[in-house]
Amino acid sequence: MRPFLLVCVLFLACASAAFARPNMRPFEPFLAASPLPQTQLVLRDRPGGKPVATIRGKTEFGSPATVGVAVSRGAWLGVITTQLPNGVLGWVRRSEVRVRPVAWSVEISLSRRTLVVRHDGRAVRRVSVGIGAAGSPTPAGRYVVTDHIDPGAESAIYGCCILALSGHQPHPPAGWDGSRDWRLAIHGGATGAVSAGCVHADETTLRMLMRLTPLGMPVTVTR
């Protein structure tokens, strides 16, 4: 029996050592960027390419303009911005923006109808959410938070808080003006597949996100 016990002990020791040192990459913060003061940021279709849009210092809701950095290529950054369609990057000169790391992120699963808040890559909150109805589904994609909004008089519709996203709803509900730019957001509302495309979260989660997370925080929506 003793040789058998020795083999078991050695196996357990090796297994413990393997689990104690998992092959995991260290957390890499997402990067957000803002135009330098007095700079009108020009978005291009590729590094050094033709201009496709411009970004001023403030959003239409009055927040400091912020984009998410999706890729870096030499002196150029490919950024996520509400100025362009979902999934399309705009390219800006690195020298024209102020870049900062973002340790917070949000992951939304449409199939599970869950929202996970992460800090430094670690899940700190997981909740059930409402998502787009069948006729106005929430589009999957990678977005960033552009504004923290107090809905004020419209709080009965949106709850305590609105986190506006860079994404757009290409399939608004029937009867809505299809020529308008309907922005995606995370705000209050019922759970289930019930919304016009926005994500509904509970008040505690919304207030946490408003209080702790910065503009430019990445929000990834998966099917």
Backbone torsions as a table, in degrees:
resi	resn	phi	psi	omega
1	MET	NA	-32.8	-174.8
2	ARG	-62.4	-44.8	177.0
3	PRO	-58.1	-40.4	178.8
4	PHE	-61.5	-44.2	178.4
5	LEU	-61.9	-38.5	-179.9
6	LEU	-64.8	-42.2	177.8
7	VAL	-61.6	-42.4	179.5
8	CYS	-62.2	-44.4	-179.0
9	VAL	-62.7	-41.9	179.5
10	LEU	-65.2	-40.8	178.9
11	PHE	-62.4	-45.2	179.9
12	LEU	-64.4	-37.7	179.4
13	ALA	-64.9	-42.2	179.3
14	CYS	-66.9	-42.2	179.7
15	ALA	-63.1	-41.3	179.9
16	SER	-63.5	-39.8	179.4
17	ALA	-65.1	-38.6	179.9
18	ALA	-65.4	-43.2	-179.6
19	PHE	-71.7	-26.1	-179.0
20	ALA	-74.3	-20.8	-179.1
21	ARG	-125.4	69.1	-177.9
22	PRO	-65.6	150.7	179.5
23	ASN	-83.6	77.0	-176.9
24	MET	-120.2	138.2	175.9
25	ARG	-76.1	146.3	177.3
26	PRO	-66.1	153.4	179.7
27	PHE	-63.1	131.1	178.0
28	GLU	-113.9	114.5	-178.5
29	PRO	-60.6	144.5	170.4
30	PHE	-69.2	155.4	179.2
31	LEU	-112.9	134.4	172.6
32	ALA	-114.5	157.0	-177.7
33	ALA	-141.6	147.7	177.7
34	SER	-130.6	146.9	177.4
35	PRO	-61.0	145.7	174.0
36	LEU	-64.8	153.3	-179.9
37	PRO	-53.2	139.9	178.4
38	GLN	65.4	18.0	-179.8
39	THR	-108.6	129.6	170.4
40	GLN	-95.2	109.0	-170.8
41	LEU	-78.1	126.3	179.9
42	VAL	-95.5	124.4	174.8
43	LEU	-93.3	134.3	-179.2
44	ARG	-119.0	159.3	-176.0
45	ASP	-77.1	-13.0	176.9
46	ARG	-165.7	167.2	177.9
47	PRO	-55.4	119.7	-178.9
48	GLY	73.9	8.8	-175.9
49	GLY	-84.2	-163.8	-176.2
50	LYS	-79.0	146.9	178.1
51	PRO	-66.2	140.8	178.5
52	VAL	-124.0	-18.6	179.8
53	ALA	-169.8	169.0	176.3
54	THR	-131.5	153.8	177.5
55	ILE	-123.4	127.5	176.5
56	ARG	-93.7	-178.3	-173.3
57	GLY	-70.7	-21.8	-177.7
58	LYS	-128.0	150.9	173.5
59	THR	-80.5	175.0	177.5
60	GLU	-66.7	-15.1	177.5
61	PHE	-99.1	3.3	175.5
62	GLY	91.1	4.2	178.9
63	SER	-83.7	156.3	173.3
64	PRO	-60.0	130.6	-178.8
65	ALA	-61.5	130.2	-177.2
66	THR	-141.5	134.7	176.5
67	VAL	-121.8	163.7	176.9
68	GLY	-104.4	137.8	-179.9
69	VAL	-89.4	113.1	-179.3
70	ALA	-92.2	-31.8	-177.2
71	VAL	-155.9	148.5	178.1
72	SER	-117.2	134.0	179.7
73	ARG	-139.7	91.3	-178.8
74	GLY	63.4	-123.5	-179.0
75	ALA	-83.3	5.5	-174.4
76	TRP	-121.0	149.3	177.0
77	LEU	-122.6	131.8	172.3
78	GLY	-90.3	120.6	-170.1
79	VAL	-120.1	152.0	174.8
80	ILE	-92.2	124.1	-174.9
81	THR	-147.3	151.0	178.1
82	THR	-72.7	-11.2	-179.2
83	GLN	-71.0	-14.4	-175.7
84	LEU	-124.8	163.5	179.9
85	PRO	-62.8	161.3	177.6
86	ASN	-53.4	133.5	175.8
87	GLY	82.4	-3.8	-179.7
88	VAL	-102.1	125.2	179.2
89	LEU	-89.7	145.6	168.1
90	GLY	-104.3	148.8	-177.1
91	TRP	-110.8	131.2	-179.2
92	VAL	-129.7	156.1	176.1
93	ARG	-73.9	133.1	179.2
94	ARG	-58.1	-33.6	-176.8
95	SER	-70.7	-10.2	-176.6
96	GLU	-101.9	4.2	-178.9
97	VAL	-133.0	159.4	172.2
98	ARG	-103.3	118.0	-175.2
99	VAL	-101.0	139.6	178.2
100	ARG	-143.3	149.9	177.9
101	PRO	-77.0	151.0	177.1
102	VAL	-126.5	116.5	-176.9
103	ALA	-88.0	-13.8	-178.7
104	TRP	-94.5	151.8	174.4
105	SER	-155.9	160.5	177.2
106	VAL	-129.7	135.8	175.8
107	GLU	-121.3	128.2	-179.1
108	ILE	-120.1	124.9	176.2
109	SER	-103.9	119.2	180.0
110	LEU	-72.1	-37.2	-178.7
111	SER	-68.2	-36.8	179.4
112	ARG	-90.8	-15.5	-176.1
113	ARG	56.5	50.0	179.9
114	THR	-127.6	154.3	174.3
115	LEU	-124.9	128.2	179.0
116	VAL	-117.6	126.4	175.4
117	VAL	-97.6	130.9	179.0
118	ARG	-121.8	146.6	172.9
119	HIS	-131.9	124.8	-174.0
120	ASP	54.5	34.4	178.5
121	GLY	83.0	-6.7	-176.8
122	ARG	-100.4	130.9	179.2
123	ALA	-67.1	124.8	179.3
124	VAL	-115.3	-11.3	177.7
125	ARG	-160.3	138.4	178.6
126	ARG	-137.4	123.5	-176.5
127	VAL	-138.6	160.0	172.4
128	SER	-82.0	146.2	-176.5
129	VAL	-135.8	165.2	169.5
130	GLY	-92.5	148.0	-179.4
131	ILE	-133.0	-178.3	-177.7
132	GLY	-64.0	144.3	176.6
133	ALA	-71.5	171.3	-176.3
134	ALA	-56.8	-38.6	-178.6
135	GLY	-82.9	-10.1	-179.8
136	SER	-142.6	63.5	-173.3
137	PRO	-66.6	149.2	174.5
138	THR	-70.5	121.9	-179.0
139	PRO	-73.9	133.1	175.1
140	ALA	-69.9	152.1	179.1
141	GLY	158.7	-177.6	178.8
142	ARG	-114.5	121.1	-176.0
143	TYR	-126.6	176.8	172.2
144	VAL	-133.8	155.6	176.2
145	VAL	-77.4	126.1	-178.9
146	THR	-103.4	-25.5	-175.8
147	ASP	-150.5	146.4	166.2
148	HIS	-106.7	118.1	-171.1
149	ILE	-122.9	132.9	169.4
150	ASP	-89.0	115.1	-175.1
151	PRO	-69.1	-14.6	176.0
152	GLY	59.1	-121.8	-174.7
153	ALA	-65.0	-20.1	-179.0
154	GLU	-95.8	20.4	-177.4
155	SER	-63.6	-24.9	179.2
156	ALA	-64.7	-25.4	-180.0
157	ILE	-91.1	-44.1	-170.7
158	TYR	-104.0	-3.4	-176.8
159	GLY	79.4	-158.8	-173.2
160	CYS	-72.5	-27.4	-165.8
161	CYS	-153.2	152.1	176.1
162	ILE	-129.3	128.0	169.7
163	LEU	-106.9	102.0	-179.6
164	ALA	-72.6	140.2	-179.4
165	LEU	-109.3	163.5	179.6
166	SER	-74.9	-14.0	-175.2
167	GLY	-80.6	165.9	-178.2
168	HIS	-123.6	152.8	176.2
169	GLN	-96.6	104.0	-179.3
170	PRO	-78.1	-11.7	-177.9
171	HIS	-129.1	73.5	179.4
172	PRO	-68.1	162.2	-179.9
173	PRO	-59.0	155.9	177.2
174	ALA	-57.7	135.8	-179.4
175	GLY	96.2	-17.2	176.2
176	TRP	-80.5	152.9	179.9
177	ASP	-69.7	107.5	-178.3
178	GLY	-69.6	-13.1	-180.0
179	SER	-85.4	-11.4	-179.4
180	ARG	-83.3	157.9	175.6
181	ASP	-91.1	102.9	179.5
182	TRP	-92.4	112.3	-176.9
183	ARG	-82.4	147.4	173.2
184	LEU	-82.3	156.5	179.4
185	ALA	-160.3	165.0	168.5
186	ILE	-110.5	121.9	-179.4
187	HIS	-152.7	-174.9	-177.9
188	GLY	-74.0	162.8	178.2
189	GLY	149.8	-178.5	-175.8
190	ALA	-76.7	157.7	174.1
191	THR	-85.9	172.4	-176.3
192	GLY	98.0	-177.2	177.6
193	ALA	-91.4	82.1	-167.4
194	VAL	-130.5	-10.4	-168.7
195	SER	-94.5	175.9	175.1
196	ALA	-83.1	6.3	-180.0
197	GLY	132.7	-21.8	178.1
198	CYS	-74.8	167.1	179.0
199	VAL	-103.4	129.9	-179.5
200	HIS	-99.2	127.1	177.5
201	ALA	-127.0	162.8	-179.7
202	ASP	-75.7	163.0	-174.1
203	GLU	-63.5	-39.8	-179.6
204	THR	-60.7	-43.5	179.1
205	THR	-66.1	-42.9	-179.9
206	LEU	-61.9	-45.1	-179.5
207	ARG	-65.5	-35.9	175.5
208	MET	-62.1	-46.8	-179.6
209	LEU	-64.2	-40.6	179.4
210	MET	-64.9	-37.1	-174.4
211	ARG	-79.9	-38.2	-168.3
212	LEU	-105.8	-27.3	-171.0
213	THR	-97.6	147.2	-176.4
214	PRO	-92.6	163.8	168.4
215	LEU	-63.0	147.2	-176.4
216	GLY	90.0	-2.1	178.8
217	MET	-64.2	133.8	179.4
218	PRO	-74.5	140.1	175.2
219	VAL	-126.8	112.7	-178.1
220	THR	-104.5	123.8	179.9
221	VAL	-110.4	120.3	180.0
222	THR	-117.9	157.1	179.1
223	ARG	-77.5	NA	NA
